[in-house]
Amino acid sequence: MSEKNIADNRKAFHDYFILDRYEAGISLSGTEVKSIRSGKINLKDSYVQVKDNEMFIVGVHISPYEAGNRFNRDPMRIRKLLMHKQEIIKLYSKVKQDGLTIVPTRCYFRNGKVKLEIALAKGKAKYDKRDSIAQKDAQREIAGTIKRSNQTTE
């Protein structure tokens, strides 16, 4: 299966603990797909809502296609996600029961179709965010030290 990554939501990994990931299709118009092909999608402040056993993504910005003229849609419109009803019910029950949220983590093409990876997530507190930043800095420093020591031995 061919898979081409389009956009990542790095902010989701900063603001949430990612517990579980799912794949969902997304209902789009033709000009939106063309705009996504050119990489003009932003997942930054988006989230998923469940309403009447259907999932909708809110806050995704898909820039209007340059050559789309009157066929362009509102860039911030709410779009329907395509998943099996059992999966939707399972996710919705976890959201209601455990106080979790559903956020998109990345957008990609799989076999010519736009797919969205959504994740069941738990919000991080401020101290958790600072802790994860400190861990990343430490890892970066360790990697730099290893790289410098390898260069001096050569």
N, CA, C and O atoms as a GROMACS GRO file, in nm:
protein
  616
    1MET      N    1   0.084  -0.119   0.000
    1MET     CA    2   0.000   0.000   0.000
    1MET      C    3   0.087   0.124   0.000
    1MET      O    4   0.177   0.138   0.083
    2SER      N    5   0.060   0.213  -0.093
    2SER     CA    6   0.138   0.337  -0.098
    2SER      C    7   0.076   0.439  -0.005
    2SER      O    8  -0.046   0.457   0.000
    3GLU      N    9   0.163   0.507   0.069
    3GLU     CA   10   0.117   0.605   0.167
    3GLU      C   11   0.206   0.728   0.157
    3GLU      O   12   0.329   0.718   0.160
    4LYS      N   13   0.143   0.846   0.143
    4LYS     CA   14   0.217   0.971   0.132
    4LYS      C   15   0.170   1.067   0.240
    4LYS      O   16   0.053   1.105   0.244
    5ASN      N   17   0.260   1.105   0.328
    5ASN     CA   18   0.227   1.194   0.438
    5ASN      C   19   0.205   1.336   0.385
    5ASN      O   20   0.281   1.384   0.301
    6ILE      N   21   0.101   1.403   0.434
    6ILE     CA   22   0.070   1.539   0.391
    6ILE      C   23   0.097   1.638   0.502
    6ILE      O   24   0.169   1.736   0.481
    7ALA      N   25   0.040   1.614   0.621
    7ALA     CA   26   0.055   1.708   0.732
    7ALA      C   27   0.055   1.634   0.864
    7ALA      O   28  -0.011   1.532   0.880
    8ASP      N   29   0.132   1.688   0.959
    8ASP     CA   30   0.137   1.634   1.095
    8ASP      C   31   0.085   1.740   1.191
    8ASP      O   32   0.094   1.860   1.166
    9ASN      N   33   0.030   1.693   1.302
    9ASN     CA   34  -0.017   1.784   1.406
    9ASN      C   35   0.077   1.769   1.525
    9ASN      O   36   0.048   1.695   1.619
   10ARG      N   37   0.190   1.842   1.520
   10ARG     CA   38   0.289   1.831   1.627
   10ARG      C   39   0.236   1.887   1.758
   10ARG      O   40   0.276   1.844   1.866
   11LYS      N   41   0.146   1.984   1.748
   11LYS     CA   42   0.090   2.046   1.869
   11LYS      C   43   0.011   1.943   1.952
   11LYS      O   44   0.007   1.952   2.074
   12ALA      N   45  -0.051   1.847   1.885
   12ALA     CA   46  -0.127   1.744   1.956
   12ALA      C   47  -0.035   1.662   2.046
   12ALA      O   48  -0.073   1.626   2.157
   13PHE      N   49   0.087   1.633   1.997
   13PHE     CA   50   0.181   1.555   2.078
   13PHE      C   51   0.235   1.637   2.194
   13PHE      O   52   0.277   1.582   2.295
   14HIS      N   53   0.236   1.769   2.178
   14HIS     CA   54   0.282   1.857   2.286
   14HIS      C   55   0.174   1.876   2.392
   14HIS      O   56   0.205   1.882   2.511
   15ASP      N   57   0.048   1.884   2.351
   15ASP     CA   58  -0.062   1.915   2.443
   15ASP      C   59  -0.131   1.792   2.502
   15ASP      O   60  -0.203   1.805   2.601
   16TYR      N   61  -0.110   1.674   2.445
   16TYR     CA   62  -0.184   1.555   2.488
   16TYR      C   63  -0.093   1.433   2.501
   16TYR      O   64   0.011   1.424   2.436
   17PHE      N   65  -0.135   1.340   2.587
   17PHE     CA   66  -0.078   1.205   2.589
   17PHE      C   67  -0.161   1.125   2.490
   17PHE      O   68  -0.282   1.112   2.507
   18ILE      N   69  -0.099   1.070   2.388
   18ILE     CA   70  -0.170   0.993   2.285
   18ILE      C   71  -0.185   0.850   2.335
   18ILE      O   72  -0.086   0.782   2.362
   19LEU      N   73  -0.310   0.804   2.348
   19LEU     CA   74  -0.337   0.672   2.403
   19LEU      C   75  -0.360   0.567   2.296
   19LEU      O   76  -0.307   0.456   2.305
   20ASP      N   77  -0.439   0.601   2.193
   20ASP     CA   78  -0.476   0.504   2.090
   20ASP      C   79  -0.499   0.578   1.959
   20ASP      O   80  -0.548   0.691   1.959
   21ARG      N   81  -0.464   0.514   1.847
   21ARG     CA   82  -0.478   0.579   1.716
   21ARG      C   83  -0.573   0.500   1.626
   21ARG      O   84  -0.580   0.378   1.633
   22TYR      N   85  -0.644   0.574   1.541
   22TYR     CA   86  -0.740   0.514   1.448
   22TYR      C   87  -0.727   0.584   1.313
   22TYR      O   88  -0.678   0.696   1.304
   23GLU      N   89  -0.770   0.516   1.209
   23GLU     CA   90  -0.771   0.574   1.075
   23GLU      C   91  -0.914   0.606   1.036
   23GLU      O   92  -1.006   0.526   1.057
   24ALA      N   93  -0.933   0.724   0.978
   24ALA     CA   94  -1.066   0.766   0.935
   24ALA      C   95  -1.056   0.829   0.798
   24ALA      O   96  -0.959   0.897   0.766
   25GLY      N   97  -1.159   0.807   0.717
   25GLY     CA   98  -1.170   0.878   0.592
   25GLY      C   99  -1.230   1.014   0.620
   25GLY      O  100  -1.282   1.038   0.729
   26ILE      N  101  -1.224   1.103   0.522
   26ILE     CA  102  -1.279   1.236   0.541
   26ILE      C  103  -1.356   1.276   0.416
   26ILE      O  104  -1.310   1.255   0.304
   27SER      N  105  -1.473   1.334   0.436
   27SER     CA  106  -1.560   1.374   0.326
   27SER      C  107  -1.517   1.512   0.277
   27SER      O  108  -1.526   1.611   0.351
   28LEU      N  109  -1.472   1.520   0.152
   28LEU     CA  110  -1.418   1.644   0.096
   28LEU      C  111  -1.478   1.674  -0.041
   28LEU      O  112  -1.531   1.584  -0.107
   29SER      N  113  -1.470   1.800  -0.082
   29SER     CA  114  -1.508   1.836  -0.219
   29SER      C  115  -1.384   1.824  -0.308
   29SER      O  116  -1.273   1.807  -0.257
   30GLY      N  117  -1.401   1.833  -0.438
   30GLY     CA  118  -1.291   1.815  -0.532
   30GLY      C  119  -1.181   1.918  -0.517
   30GLY      O  120  -1.062   1.884  -0.522
   31THR      N  121  -1.218   2.044  -0.499
   31THR     CA  122  -1.116   2.148  -0.487
   31THR      C  123  -1.038   2.135  -0.356
   31THR      O  124  -0.921   2.172  -0.350
   32GLU      N  125  -1.103   2.082  -0.252
   32GLU     CA  126  -1.034   2.060  -0.125
   32GLU      C  127  -0.926   1.953  -0.141
   32GLU      O  128  -0.817   1.966  -0.085
   33VAL      N  129  -0.957   1.848  -0.216
   33VAL     CA  130  -0.860   1.741  -0.240
   33VAL      C  131  -0.740   1.796  -0.317
   33VAL      O  132  -0.625   1.762  -0.287
   34LYS      N  133  -0.766   1.880  -0.416
   34LYS     CA  134  -0.657   1.939  -0.494
   34LYS      C  135  -0.570   2.028  -0.407
   34LYS      O  136  -0.447   2.028  -0.420
   35SER      N  137  -0.632   2.102  -0.318
   35SER     CA  138  -0.557   2.188  -0.227
   35SER      C  139  -0.474   2.104  -0.130
   35SER      O  140  -0.360   2.140  -0.099
   36ILE      N  141  -0.529   1.993  -0.082
   36ILE     CA  142  -0.456   1.903   0.009
   36ILE      C  143  -0.337   1.840  -0.064
   36ILE      O  144  -0.230   1.824  -0.005
   37ARG      N  145  -0.355   1.805  -0.192
   37ARG     CA  146  -0.245   1.748  -0.270
   37ARG      C  147  -0.125   1.842  -0.275
   37ARG      O  148  -0.010   1.797  -0.278
   38SER      N  149  -0.153   1.973  -0.274
   38SER     CA  150  -0.042   2.070  -0.275
   38SER      C  151   0.003   2.103  -0.132
   38SER      O  152   0.085   2.192  -0.113
   39GLY      N  153  -0.050   2.032  -0.032
   39GLY     CA  154  -0.002   2.044   0.106
   39GLY      C  155  -0.060   2.160   0.184
   39GLY      O  156  -0.001   2.200   0.285
   40LYS      N  157  -0.171   2.214   0.142
   40LYS     CA  158  -0.227   2.332   0.208
   40LYS      C  159  -0.338   2.294   0.306
   40LYS      O  160  -0.454   2.330   0.288
   41ILE      N  161  -0.298   2.223   0.410
   41ILE     CA  162  -0.390   2.184   0.516
   41ILE      C  163  -0.322   2.209   0.650
   41ILE      O  164  -0.202   2.187   0.665
   42ASN      N  165  -0.400   2.255   0.748
   42ASN     CA  166  -0.347   2.284   0.881
   42ASN      C  167  -0.435   2.216   0.986
   42ASN      O  168  -0.554   2.244   0.996
   43LEU      N  169  -0.376   2.126   1.062
   43LEU     CA  170  -0.447   2.050   1.165
   43LEU      C  171  -0.428   2.107   1.305
   43LEU      O  172  -0.475   2.049   1.403
   44LYS      N  173  -0.359   2.220   1.317
   44LYS     CA  174  -0.308   2.268   1.445
   44LYS      C  175  -0.410   2.274   1.560
   44LYS      O  176  -0.388   2.208   1.662
   45ASP      N  177  -0.517   2.346   1.548
   45ASP     CA  178  -0.612   2.362   1.659
   45ASP      C  179  -0.742   2.286   1.635
   45ASP      O  180  -0.849   2.334   1.673
   46SER      N  181  -0.733   2.171   1.574
   46SER     CA  182  -0.854   2.098   1.539
   46SER      C  183  -0.884   1.987   1.640
   46SER      O  184  -0.796   1.943   1.714
   47TYR      N  185  -1.009   1.943   1.640
   47TYR     CA  186  -1.053   1.835   1.727
   47TYR      C  187  -1.171   1.764   1.661
   47TYR      O  188  -1.226   1.812   1.561
   48VAL      N  189  -1.208   1.650   1.718
   48VAL     CA  190  -1.317   1.570   1.661
   48VAL      C  191  -1.436   1.573   1.757
   48VAL      O  192  -1.420   1.562   1.878
   49GLN      N  193  -1.556   1.589   1.700
   49GLN     CA  194  -1.682   1.590   1.774
   49GLN      C  195  -1.766   1.471   1.730
   49GLN      O  196  -1.764   1.434   1.612
   50VAL      N  197  -1.839   1.412   1.822
   50VAL     CA  198  -1.933   1.305   1.788
   50VAL      C  199  -2.073   1.360   1.812
   50VAL      O  200  -2.106   1.407   1.921
   51LYS      N  201  -2.156   1.352   1.705
   51LYS     CA  202  -2.293   1.402   1.714
   51LYS      C  203  -2.385   1.307   1.638
   51LYS      O  204  -2.362   1.280   1.520
   52ASP      N  205  -2.487   1.256   1.703
   52ASP     CA  206  -2.583   1.163   1.642
   52ASP      C  207  -2.514   1.043   1.577
   52ASP      O  208  -2.546   1.007   1.464
   53ASN      N  209  -2.420   0.980   1.649
   53ASN     CA  210  -2.345   0.864   1.601
   53ASN      C  211  -2.269   0.891   1.470
   53ASN      O  212  -2.247   0.800   1.390
   54GLU      N  213  -2.229   1.015   1.450
   54GLU     CA  214  -2.144   1.053   1.337
   54GLU      C  215  -2.030   1.138   1.390
   54GLU      O  216  -2.046   1.210   1.489
   55MET      N  217  -1.915   1.128   1.325
   55MET     CA  218  -1.798   1.205   1.368
   55MET      C  219  -1.774   1.321   1.273
   55MET      O  220  -1.786   1.307   1.151
   56PHE      N  221  -1.740   1.436   1.331
   56PHE     CA  222  -1.710   1.555   1.254
   56PHE      C  223  -1.579   1.614   1.303
   56PHE      O  224  -1.550   1.612   1.423
   57ILE      N  225  -1.501   1.668   1.211
   57ILE     CA  226  -1.376   1.733   1.248
   57ILE      C  227  -1.396   1.884   1.241
   57ILE      O  228  -1.445   1.937   1.141
   58VAL      N  229  -1.356   1.951   1.347
   58VAL     CA  230  -1.376   2.095   1.361
   58VAL      C  231  -1.240   2.163   1.370
   58VAL      O  232  -1.150   2.114   1.439
   59GLY      N  233  -1.224   2.274   1.302
   59GLY     CA  234  -1.103   2.354   1.314
   59GLY      C  235  -0.992   2.322   1.217
   59GLY      O  236  -0.884   2.379   1.228
   60VAL      N  237  -1.015   2.234   1.121
   60VAL     CA  238  -0.914   2.205   1.019
   60VAL      C  239  -0.923   2.314   0.913
   60VAL      O  240  -1.032   2.345   0.864
   61HIS      N  241  -0.809   2.371   0.877
   61HIS     CA  242  -0.807   2.475   0.775
   61HIS      C  243  -0.748   2.417   0.647
   61HIS      O  244  -0.632   2.377   0.643
   62ILE      N  245  -0.831   2.413   0.541
   62ILE     CA  246  -0.785   2.372   0.409
   62ILE      C  247  -0.794   2.495   0.321
   62ILE      O  248  -0.904   2.543   0.292
   63SER      N  249  -0.679   2.547   0.279
   63SER     CA  250  -0.676   2.670   0.200
   63SER      C  251  -0.752   2.652   0.068
   63SER      O  252  -0.750   2.543   0.010
   64PRO      N  253  -0.819   2.758   0.021
   64PRO     CA  254  -0.890   2.748  -0.107
   64PRO      C  255  -0.793   2.718  -0.222
   64PRO      O  256  -0.681   2.769  -0.225
   65TYR      N  257  -0.838   2.637  -0.315
   65TYR     CA  258  -0.758   2.601  -0.433
   65TYR      C  259  -0.753   2.722  -0.526
   65TYR      O  260  -0.856   2.784  -0.554
   66GLU      N  261  -0.633   2.758  -0.574
   66GLU     CA  262  -0.615   2.879  -0.654
   66GLU      C  263  -0.704   2.881  -0.779
   66GLU      O  264  -0.764   2.983  -0.811
   67ALA      N  265  -0.713   2.768  -0.848
   67ALA     CA  266  -0.790   2.762  -0.972
   67ALA      C  267  -0.934   2.714  -0.949
   67ALA      O  268  -1.002   2.676  -1.043
   68GLY      N  269  -0.979   2.716  -0.825
   68GLY     CA  270  -1.110   2.659  -0.793
   68GLY      C  271  -1.227   2.753  -0.810
   68GLY      O  272  -1.341   2.706  -0.814
   69ASN      N  273  -1.205   2.882  -0.820
   69ASN     CA  274  -1.305   2.990  -0.826
   69ASN      C  275  -1.433   2.960  -0.749
   69ASN      O  276  -1.427   2.950  -0.626
   70ARG      N  277  -1.546   2.947  -0.812
   70ARG     CA  278  -1.674   2.933  -0.740
   70ARG      C  279  -1.694   2.796  -0.674
   70ARG      O  280  -1.785   2.780  -0.592
   71PHE      N  281  -1.610   2.699  -0.707
   71PHE     CA  282  -1.626   2.566  -0.649
   71PHE      C  283  -1.557   2.553  -0.513
   71PHE      O  284  -1.574   2.452  -0.445
   72ASN      N  285  -1.480   2.654  -0.473
   72ASN     CA  286  -1.413   2.650  -0.343
   72ASN      C  287  -1.515   2.656  -0.230
   72ASN      O  288  -1.617   2.724  -0.240
   73ARG      N  289  -1.485   2.584  -0.123
   73ARG     CA  290  -1.570   2.582  -0.004
   73ARG      C  291  -1.505   2.666   0.104
   73ARG      O  292  -1.391   2.710   0.091
   74ASP      N  293  -1.579   2.689   0.212
   74ASP     CA  294  -1.527   2.762   0.328
   74ASP      C  295  -1.408   2.684   0.384
   74ASP      O  296  -1.421   2.565   0.412
   75PRO      N  297  -1.291   2.748   0.402
   75PRO     CA  298  -1.173   2.676   0.448
   75PRO      C  299  -1.186   2.617   0.589
   75PRO      O  300  -1.118   2.520   0.621
   76MET      N  301  -1.272   2.673   0.673
   76MET     CA  302  -1.285   2.626   0.811
   76MET      C  303  -1.412   2.546   0.836
   76MET      O  304  -1.451   2.526   0.951
   77ARG      N  305  -1.478   2.501   0.731
   77ARG     CA  306  -1.605   2.432   0.751
   77ARG      C  307  -1.587   2.301   0.826
   77ARG      O  308  -1.479   2.243   0.827
   78ILE      N  309  -1.694   2.255   0.890
   78ILE     CA  310  -1.693   2.128   0.962
   78ILE      C  311  -1.708   2.016   0.860
   78ILE      O  312  -1.796   2.020   0.775
   79ARG      N  313  -1.620   1.916   0.869
   79ARG     CA  314  -1.621   1.806   0.772
   79ARG      C  315  -1.653   1.674   0.842
   79ARG      O  316  -1.615   1.653   0.957
   80LYS      N  317  -1.722   1.588   0.771
   80LYS     CA  318  -1.762   1.459   0.827
   80LYS      C  319  -1.647   1.358   0.814
   80LYS      O  320  -1.580   1.352   0.711
   81LEU      N  321  -1.627   1.280   0.919
   81LEU     CA  322  -1.529   1.172   0.915
   81LEU      C  323  -1.601   1.041   0.887
   81LEU      O  324  -1.715   1.021   0.930
   82LEU      N  325  -1.535   0.953   0.815
   82LEU     CA  326  -1.595   0.827   0.775
   82LEU      C  327  -1.530   0.712   0.852
   82LEU      O  328  -1.414   0.678   0.830
   83MET      N  329  -1.609   0.653   0.942
   83MET     CA  330  -1.564   0.538   1.021
   83MET      C  331  -1.682   0.443   1.040
   83MET      O  332  -1.797   0.480   1.018
   84HIS      N  333  -1.651   0.321   1.080
   84HIS     CA  334  -1.757   0.226   1.109
   84HIS      C  335  -1.831   0.268   1.236
   84HIS      O  336  -1.771   0.322   1.329
   85LYS      N  337  -1.961   0.244   1.237
   85LYS     CA  338  -2.045   0.287   1.349
   85LYS      C  339  -1.999   0.228   1.483
   85LYS      O  340  -2.005   0.295   1.585
   86GLN      N  341  -1.952   0.101   1.482
   86GLN     CA  342  -1.905   0.040   1.606
   86GLN      C  343  -1.784   0.114   1.662
   86GLN      O  344  -1.773   0.133   1.783
   87GLU      N  345  -1.693   0.156   1.572
   87GLU     CA  346  -1.575   0.230   1.616
   87GLU      C  347  -1.614   0.366   1.674
   87GLU      O  348  -1.560   0.409   1.776
   88ILE      N  349  -1.710   0.431   1.609
   88ILE     CA  350  -1.756   0.562   1.656
   88ILE      C  351  -1.816   0.550   1.795
   88ILE      O  352  -1.786   0.630   1.883
   89ILE      N  353  -1.900   0.449   1.815
   89ILE     CA  354  -1.965   0.429   1.946
   89ILE      C  355  -1.861   0.398   2.053
   89ILE      O  356  -1.870   0.449   2.164
   90LYS      N  357  -1.762   0.315   2.018
   90LYS     CA  358  -1.656   0.280   2.113
   90LYS      C  359  -1.577   0.405   2.154
   90LYS      O  360  -1.550   0.426   2.272
   91LEU      N  361  -1.539   0.487   2.056
   91LEU     CA  362  -1.465   0.609   2.085
   91LEU      C  363  -1.548   0.706   2.168
   91LEU      O  364  -1.498   0.766   2.263
   92TYR      N  365  -1.675   0.721   2.130
   92TYR     CA  366  -1.762   0.815   2.200
   92TYR      C  367  -1.780   0.775   2.346
   92TYR      O  368  -1.782   0.861   2.435
   93SER      N  369  -1.794   0.644   2.372
   93SER     CA  370  -1.811   0.599   2.510
   93SER      C  371  -1.685   0.626   2.592
   93SER      O  372  -1.694   0.661   2.710
   94LYS      N  373  -1.567   0.610   2.531
   94LYS     CA  374  -1.443   0.640   2.603
   94LYS      C  375  -1.430   0.789   2.632
   94LYS      O  376  -1.382   0.828   2.738
   95VAL      N  377  -1.473   0.870   2.538
   95VAL     CA  378  -1.467   1.015   2.557
   95VAL      C  379  -1.559   1.057   2.671
   95VAL      O  380  -1.520   1.136   2.756
   96LYS      N  381  -1.680   1.004   2.672
   96LYS     CA  382  -1.777   1.040   2.776
   96LYS      C  383  -1.739   0.984   2.912
   96LYS      O  384  -1.753   1.052   3.014
   97GLN      N  385  -1.692   0.861   2.914
   97GLN     CA  386  -1.664   0.793   3.040
   97GLN      C  387  -1.535   0.842   3.106
   97GLN      O  388  -1.535   0.873   3.226
   98ASP      N  389  -1.428   0.850   3.030
   98ASP     CA  390  -1.297   0.877   3.087
   98ASP      C  391  -1.253   1.022   3.074
   98ASP      O  392  -1.145   1.057   3.122
   99GLY      N  393  -1.334   1.107   3.012
   99GLY     CA  394  -1.296   1.247   2.997
   99GLY      C  395  -1.182   1.269   2.900
   99GLY      O  396  -1.104   1.362   2.916
  100LEU      N  397  -1.172   1.183   2.801
  100LEU     CA  398  -1.067   1.194   2.700
  100LEU      C  399  -1.117   1.280   2.584
  100LEU      O  400  -1.233   1.322   2.582
  101THR      N  401  -1.030   1.307   2.490
  101THR     CA  402  -1.068   1.382   2.372
  101THR      C  403  -1.014   1.313   2.247
  101THR      O  404  -0.926   1.227   2.257
  102ILE      N  405  -1.064   1.349   2.132
  102ILE     CA  406  -1.019   1.291   2.007
  102ILE      C  407  -0.957   1.404   1.925
  102ILE      O  408  -1.022   1.504   1.897
  103VAL      N  409  -0.831   1.386   1.887
  103VAL     CA  410  -0.760   1.488   1.808
  103VAL      C  411  -0.699   1.424   1.683
  103VAL      O  412  -0.658   1.307   1.687
  104PRO      N  413  -0.692   1.499   1.573
  104PRO     CA  414  -0.623   1.447   1.455
  104PRO      C  415  -0.471   1.460   1.474
  104PRO      O  416  -0.423   1.562   1.522
  105THR      N  417  -0.397   1.357   1.436
  105THR     CA  418  -0.252   1.362   1.452
  105THR      C  419  -0.180   1.379   1.318
  105THR      O  420  -0.074   1.441   1.313
  106ARG      N  421  -0.237   1.324   1.210
  106ARG     CA  422  -0.175   1.345   1.080
  106ARG      C  423  -0.275   1.321   0.968
  106ARG      O  424  -0.379   1.258   0.987
  107CYS      N  425  -0.242   1.373   0.851
  107CYS     CA  426  -0.323   1.358   0.732
  107CYS      C  427  -0.234   1.299   0.623
  107CYS      O  428  -0.119   1.341   0.608
  108TYR      N  429  -0.285   1.202   0.549
  108TYR     CA  430  -0.202   1.135   0.448
  108TYR      C  431  -0.290   1.078   0.337
  108TYR      O  432  -0.411   1.065   0.352
  109PHE      N  433  -0.225   1.046   0.226
  109PHE     CA  434  -0.292   0.977   0.116
  109PHE      C  435  -0.261   0.829   0.126
  109PHE      O  436  -0.146   0.791   0.144
  110ARG      N  437  -0.362   0.746   0.115
  110ARG     CA  438  -0.343   0.602   0.107
  110ARG      C  439  -0.420   0.553  -0.014
  110ARG      O  440  -0.543   0.565  -0.019
  111ASN      N  441  -0.349   0.500  -0.110
  111ASN     CA  442  -0.408   0.452  -0.236
  111ASN      C  443  -0.495   0.558  -0.301
  111ASN      O  444  -0.604   0.528  -0.351
  112GLY      N  445  -0.448   0.682  -0.301
  112GLY     CA  446  -0.519   0.790  -0.369
  112GLY      C  447  -0.632   0.853  -0.289
  112GLY      O  448  -0.698   0.945  -0.338
  113LYS      N  449  -0.657   0.806  -0.168
  113LYS     CA  450  -0.766   0.861  -0.087
  113LYS      C  451  -0.708   0.935   0.034
  113LYS      O  452  -0.609   0.891   0.092
  114VAL      N  453  -0.770   1.047   0.070
  114VAL     CA  454  -0.724   1.124   0.185
  114VAL      C  455  -0.771   1.054   0.312
  114VAL      O  456  -0.890   1.025   0.329
  115LYS      N  457  -0.677   1.028   0.400
  115LYS     CA  458  -0.707   0.964   0.529
  115LYS      C  459  -0.658   1.054   0.641
  115LYS      O  460  -0.565   1.133   0.623
  116LEU      N  461  -0.722   1.041   0.755
  116LEU     CA  462  -0.686   1.118   0.872
  116LEU      C  463  -0.658   1.021   0.985
  116LEU      O  464  -0.739   0.933   1.013
  117GLU      N  465  -0.545   1.037   1.051
  117GLU     CA  466  -0.516   0.956   1.168
  117GLU      C  467  -0.566   1.036   1.288
  117GLU      O  468  -0.519   1.146   1.315
  118ILE      N  469  -0.661   0.977   1.360
  118ILE     CA  470  -0.714   1.044   1.478
  118ILE      C  471  -0.669   0.965   1.600
  118ILE      O  472  -0.646   0.844   1.592
  119ALA      N  473  -0.656   1.034   1.712
  119ALA     CA  474  -0.605   0.969   1.832
  119ALA      C  475  -0.692   1.000   1.952
  119ALA      O  476  -0.742   1.111   1.968
  120LEU      N  477  -0.710   0.900   2.034
  120LEU     CA  478  -0.775   0.917   2.163
  120LEU      C  479  -0.667   0.972   2.255
  120LEU      O  480  -0.562   0.910   2.272
  121ALA      N  481  -0.692   1.088   2.316
  121ALA     CA  482  -0.586   1.156   2.388
  121ALA      C  483  -0.634   1.209   2.523
  121ALA      O  484  -0.753   1.235   2.544
  122LYS      N  485  -0.537   1.223   2.614
  122LYS     CA  486  -0.563   1.279   2.746
  122LYS      C  487  -0.478   1.405   2.758
  122LYS      O  488  -0.359   1.404   2.726
  123GLY      N  489  -0.538   1.513   2.804
  123GLY     CA  490  -0.469   1.641   2.812
  123GLY      C  491  -0.352   1.639   2.908
  123GLY      O  492  -0.358   1.573   3.012
  124LYS      N  493  -0.246   1.712   2.873
  124LYS     CA  494  -0.129   1.725   2.960
  124LYS      C  495  -0.144   1.850   3.046
  124LYS      O  496  -0.198   1.952   3.002
  125ALA      N  497  -0.096   1.841   3.168
  125ALA     CA  498  -0.089   1.958   3.255
  125ALA      C  499   0.038   2.036   3.219
  125ALA      O  500   0.124   1.984   3.147
  126LYS      N  501   0.050   2.157   3.268
  126LYS     CA  502   0.165   2.241   3.236
  126LYS      C  503   0.296   2.174   3.275
  126LYS      O  504   0.394   2.179   3.199
  127TYR      N  505   0.299   2.112   3.393
  127TYR     CA  506   0.424   2.049   3.438
  127TYR      C  507   0.459   1.928   3.351
  127TYR      O  508   0.577   1.898   3.334
  128ASP      N  509   0.357   1.858   3.295
  128ASP     CA  510   0.384   1.747   3.203
  128ASP      C  511   0.450   1.798   3.075
  128ASP      O  512   0.542   1.736   3.023
  129LYS      N  513   0.402   1.913   3.026
  129LYS     CA  514   0.458   1.971   2.904
  129LYS      C  515   0.604   2.011   2.928
  129LYS      O  516   0.690   1.986   2.843
  130ARG      N  517   0.630   2.073   3.043
  130ARG     CA  518   0.768   2.113   3.074
  130ARG      C  519   0.858   1.991   3.086
  130ARG      O  520   0.973   1.993   3.044
  131ASP      N  521   0.806   1.884   3.145
  131ASP     CA  522   0.882   1.761   3.162
  131ASP      C  523   0.917   1.700   3.027
  131ASP      O  524   1.030   1.656   3.006
  132SER      N  525   0.820   1.695   2.934
  132SER     CA  526   0.848   1.636   2.804
  132SER      C  527   0.946   1.722   2.724
  132SER      O  528   1.026   1.669   2.647
  133ILE      N  529   0.941   1.855   2.741
  133ILE     CA  530   1.038   1.942   2.674
  133ILE      C  531   1.178   1.917   2.730
  133ILE      O  532   1.276   1.911   2.655
  134ALA      N  533   1.188   1.901   2.863
  134ALA     CA  534   1.318   1.873   2.926
  134ALA      C  535   1.375   1.740   2.878
  134ALA      O  536   1.495   1.728   2.855
  135GLN      N  537   1.289   1.639   2.863
  135GLN     CA  538   1.335   1.508   2.814
  135GLN      C  539   1.386   1.518   2.671
  135GLN      O  540   1.490   1.460   2.639
  136LYS      N  541   1.315   1.592   2.586
  136LYS     CA  542   1.359   1.609   2.446
  136LYS      C  543   1.493   1.681   2.440
  136LYS      O  544   1.580   1.644   2.362
  137ASP      N  545   1.510   1.785   2.524
  137ASP     CA  546   1.637   1.858   2.528
  137ASP      C  547   1.751   1.766   2.571
  137ASP      O  548   1.860   1.770   2.514
  138ALA      N  549   1.726   1.683   2.673
  138ALA     CA  550   1.827   1.590   2.721
  138ALA      C  551   1.865   1.490   2.612
  138ALA      O  552   1.983   1.462   2.592
  139GLN      N  553   1.766   1.437   2.541
  139GLN     CA  554   1.793   1.343   2.432
  139GLN      C  555   1.875   1.408   2.322
  139GLN      O  556   1.967   1.348   2.267
  140ARG      N  557   1.841   1.532   2.289
  140ARG     CA  558   1.912   1.606   2.185
  140ARG      C  559   2.058   1.629   2.227
  140ARG      O  560   2.150   1.617   2.146
  141GLU      N  561   2.077   1.662   2.354
  141GLU     CA  562   2.212   1.686   2.405
  141GLU      C  563   2.294   1.558   2.404
  141GLU      O  564   2.412   1.560   2.368
  142ILE      N  565   2.234   1.446   2.442
  142ILE     CA  566   2.303   1.316   2.440
  142ILE      C  567   2.342   1.279   2.298
  142ILE      O  568   2.454   1.234   2.273
  143ALA      N  569   2.250   1.298   2.204
  143ALA     CA  570   2.278   1.266   2.064
  143ALA      C  571   2.391   1.353   2.011
  143ALA      O  572   2.476   1.305   1.936
  144GLY      N  573   2.393   1.482   2.049
  144GLY     CA  574   2.500   1.571   2.005
  144GLY      C  575   2.634   1.530   2.062
  144GLY      O  576   2.735   1.536   1.993
  145THR      N  577   2.636   1.489   2.188
  145THR     CA  578   2.760   1.445   2.253
  145THR      C  579   2.814   1.320   2.186
  145THR      O  580   2.934   1.308   2.160
  146ILE      N  581   2.724   1.226   2.156
  146ILE     CA  582   2.765   1.102   2.089
  146ILE      C  583   2.821   1.134   1.951
  146ILE      O  584   2.923   1.077   1.910
  147LYS      N  585   2.756   1.223   1.880
  147LYS     CA  586   2.800   1.260   1.745
  147LYS      C  587   2.939   1.326   1.750
  147LYS      O  588   3.026   1.296   1.668
  148ARG      N  589   2.958   1.416   1.847
  148ARG     CA  590   3.088   1.484   1.860
  148ARG      C  591   3.198   1.386   1.899
  148ARG      O  592   3.310   1.398   1.850
  149SER      N  593   3.167   1.290   1.986
  149SER     CA  594   3.269   1.192   2.028
  149SER      C  595   3.305   1.099   1.913
  149SER      O  596   3.420   1.055   1.903
  150ASN      N  597   3.209   1.067   1.826
  150ASN     CA  598   3.238   0.983   1.710
  150ASN      C  599   3.325   1.057   1.610
  150ASN      O  600   3.408   0.996   1.543
  151GLN      N  601   3.307   1.188   1.597
  151GLN     CA  602   3.386   1.266   1.502
  151GLN      C  603   3.530   1.282   1.549
  151GLN      O  604   3.622   1.286   1.467
  152THR      N  605   3.552   1.292   1.680
  152THR     CA  606   3.688   1.307   1.732
  152THR      C  607   3.768   1.180   1.724
  152THR      O  608   3.891   1.184   1.716
  153THR      N  609   3.700   1.063   1.727
  153THR     CA  610   3.773   0.935   1.720
  153THR      C  611   3.814   0.899   1.579
  153THR      O  612   3.900   0.814   1.560
  154GLU      N  613   3.756   0.962   1.482
  154GLU     CA  614   3.787   0.929   1.342
  154GLU      C  615   3.909   0.997   1.292
  154GLU      O  616   3.948   0.979   1.177
   0.00000   0.00000   0.00000
